């Protein structure tokens, strides 16, 4: 299995961890992240308000979110163009626990295929619609509601093609897009526990965080809660 590590070469804070991942992940290489603030790199990208897909997304995409989405699309395209049936995509703030990680790799080896999308999230916030298999401490299952964040995942070639076709227009962040199995046609599976952590604070903070006033932050949280309630109304089935 190949591993694609999304990393912006100008990021000094994350460089050390990115190079550690080159040794920790199977057959790994760095993939230059897309800079959403660079007009040349985002030229020709179709970006719409959050009304392109249903439910409507209540926030405007920031440059960091655009860059993150395009970086994942770049990896999906690499997977779609390759002959290998699937590959692992990691962000450069990933940290893995060497004790449980072999169990995760065994589940991937047995279950990943061309049509697979397997999340390996840092936060344990998903409940199972159906269990698939447990290996040691790690369990593979179909989550009812797909979680957020994209620090680590295994993407099959067919899944990559499907996601590329569904994301020719961007109207929301990549993780909220991936929740929308009804729009992408892509079933998502999850491995938890998995020993994965995000080293966001240790590597200079989030690349897509936004500063907002207190009043604006309150309204944002209300809108986020309403949006997430709509997503929960469309769970994956067993």
C-alpha positions in Angstrom: 0.0 0.0 0.0 1.3 3.5 -0.9 1.0 6.4 1.5 0.5 10.0 0.4 1.4 12.6 3.0 -0.1 16.1 2.3 2.6 18.6 3.3 3.3 22.2 2.3 7.1 22.4 1.9 7.2 26.0 3.2 5.8 24.8 6.5 8.8 24.7 8.8 6.7 23.8 11.9 5.3 20.6 10.3 8.4 19.5 8.3 9.9 17.4 11.1 6.7 15.4 11.6 6.1 15.0 7.8 9.5 13.4 7.5 8.9 11.1 10.5 5.7 9.9 8.7 7.8 9.0 5.7 9.4 6.3 7.9 6.3 5.4 9.9 3.9 4.9 7.0 4.1 2.2 4.3 5.7 3.2 1.0 5.3 6.9 1.8 5.9 10.0 -0.2 5.2 13.7 0.3 2.5 15.4 -1.8 2.8 19.2 -2.0 -0.3 20.8 -0.5 -2.3 23.3 -2.5 -2.1 26.8 -1.1 -5.6 28.2 -1.2 -4.3 31.7 -0.9 -2.3 31.5 -4.1 -4.5 32.7 -7.1 -2.4 30.7 -9.5 -3.0 27.4 -7.6 -6.8 27.9 -7.4 -7.3 29.4 -10.8 -10.2 27.7 -12.6 -11.6 26.1 -9.4 -15.4 26.4 -9.2 -16.3 27.7 -5.8 -20.0 28.4 -4.9 -21.9 29.4 -1.8 -23.0 26.4 0.3 -26.2 25.8 -1.8 -24.7 23.5 -4.4 -25.5 20.4 -2.4 -28.3 19.6 0.1 -28.4 20.4 3.0 -27.1 23.9 2.4 -23.8 24.7 4.1 -24.1 27.9 6.2 -20.5 29.1 6.0 -18.3 30.6 3.3 -15.2 28.6 2.4 -11.9 30.2 3.5 -8.7 30.0 1.6 -7.3 27.3 4.0 -10.4 25.2 3.5 -10.1 25.5 -0.3 -6.5 24.5 -0.1 -7.2 21.5 2.1 -10.0 20.3 -0.2 -7.9 20.8 -3.3 -5.0 18.9 -1.6 -7.2 15.9 -1.0 -8.6 16.1 -4.6 -4.9 16.1 -5.8 -4.4 12.9 -3.8 -7.6 11.4 -5.1 -6.5 12.1 -8.7 -3.2 10.4 -8.0 -5.0 7.3 -6.7 -7.4 7.4 -9.6 -4.5 7.5 -12.1 -2.5 4.8 -10.4 -2.8 1.0 -11.0 -2.8 0.2 -7.3 -6.3 -0.5 -5.9 -6.0 1.9 -2.9 -3.7 4.1 -1.0 -3.5 5.8 2.3 -3.8 9.6 2.5 -2.4 11.4 5.6 -2.1 15.0 6.7 1.2 16.1 8.0 0.1 16.6 11.6 -0.7 12.9 12.0 0.7 10.9 14.9 0.3 7.1 15.2 0.6 4.8 18.2 3.0 2.0 17.2 1.2 -0.4 19.6 -2.2 -0.4 18.0 -1.2 0.7 14.4 -0.3 -2.9 13.3 -3.9 -3.9 14.1 -5.1 -1.0 12.0 -2.9 -2.2 9.1 -4.2 -5.7 9.3 -7.8 -4.5 9.0 -6.9 -2.4 6.0 -5.1 -5.3 4.4 -8.1 -7.6 4.8 -10.9 -5.1 3.9 -9.6 -2.3 1.7 -10.5 -2.5 -2.0 -11.0 -0.3 -5.1 -14.4 1.0 -3.8 -13.3 1.5 -0.2 -13.1 4.7 1.8 -11.9 3.9 5.3 -11.6 6.7 7.9 -8.9 6.5 10.5 -9.9 9.5 12.6 -8.2 11.2 15.6 -11.4 11.6 17.5 -13.6 8.8 18.8 -17.0 10.3 18.0 -18.7 7.8 15.7 -21.2 5.1 16.5 -21.6 2.0 14.5 -24.6 1.2 12.2 -23.0 -2.2 11.7 -19.8 -3.9 12.9 -17.5 -5.5 10.3 -14.5 -6.9 12.2 -12.3 -6.4 15.2 -8.5 -7.0 15.2 -6.9 -6.7 18.6 -8.0 -3.3 20.0 -9.1 -1.9 16.6 -12.6 -2.3 15.1 -13.8 -1.7 11.6 -17.4 -0.6 11.2 -19.9 1.4 9.2 -20.6 4.6 11.2 -24.2 5.9 11.3 -23.0 9.5 11.0 -19.6 10.0 9.3 -17.3 12.0 11.5 -15.3 15.1 10.6 -11.6 15.8 10.0 -9.4 14.1 7.4 -6.1 13.4 9.2 -5.9 9.8 7.9 -7.9 7.6 5.5 -7.5 4.8 3.0 -9.1 5.6 -0.4 -9.7 3.1 -3.2 -9.2 3.9 -6.9 -13.0 3.6 -7.6 -13.8 5.7 -4.6 -11.4 8.4 -5.7 -13.0 8.5 -9.1 -16.4 8.8 -7.5 -15.3 11.6 -5.2 -13.6 13.5 -7.9 -16.7 13.5 -10.0 -18.9 14.6 -7.1 -16.5 17.5 -6.2 -16.0 19.4 -9.4 -17.6 22.3 -7.7 -16.7 23.2 -4.1 -19.2 24.6 -1.7 -18.1 23.3 1.7 -15.1 21.9 3.5 -13.7 18.5 2.4 -14.7 16.7 5.7 -18.3 18.0 5.6 -18.4 17.0 1.9 -17.3 13.5 2.8 -20.2 13.2 5.3 -22.6 13.4 2.4 -22.8 9.8 1.3 -26.2 10.5 -0.3 -24.6 13.0 -2.6 -21.3 11.2 -3.3 -22.6 7.7 -3.5 -19.6 6.6 -1.4 -20.0 4.4 1.7 -17.6 5.3 4.4 -16.2 2.9 7.0 -14.2 3.8 10.1 -11.6 2.1 12.2 -11.7 3.0 16.0 -9.8 2.8 18.3 -6.8 3.3 16.1 -4.1 5.1 18.0 -4.2 8.2 15.8 -3.7 11.7 17.1 -3.5 15.1 15.5 -0.4 17.1 16.5 -2.1 20.4 15.5 -0.8 22.5 18.5 2.6 20.9 18.4 3.0 21.7 14.6 2.0 25.4 14.6 -1.8 25.2 14.9 -4.5 24.6 12.3 -4.0 25.9 8.8 -7.7 26.7 8.4 -8.6 28.2 11.7 -10.5 31.5 11.7 -10.7 34.4 14.2 -14.2 35.6 14.9 -15.8 38.1 17.4 -17.7 36.6 20.3 -21.1 37.5 18.9 -20.2 36.1 15.5 -18.8 33.0 17.1 -22.2 32.4 18.9 -24.1 32.7 15.7 -21.6 30.4 14.0 -22.1 27.8 16.6 -25.9 28.0 16.2 -25.6 27.6 12.5 -23.2 24.7 12.9 -25.5 22.9 15.3 -28.5 23.3 12.9 -26.5 22.0 10.0 -25.2 19.0 11.9 -28.7 18.1 12.9 -29.7 18.0 9.3 -26.7 15.7 8.5 -27.7 13.4 11.4 -31.1 12.9 9.7 -29.4 11.1 6.9 -27.4 8.3 8.5 -25.6 5.5 6.8 -27.4 2.1 7.0 -25.9 -1.2 7.8 
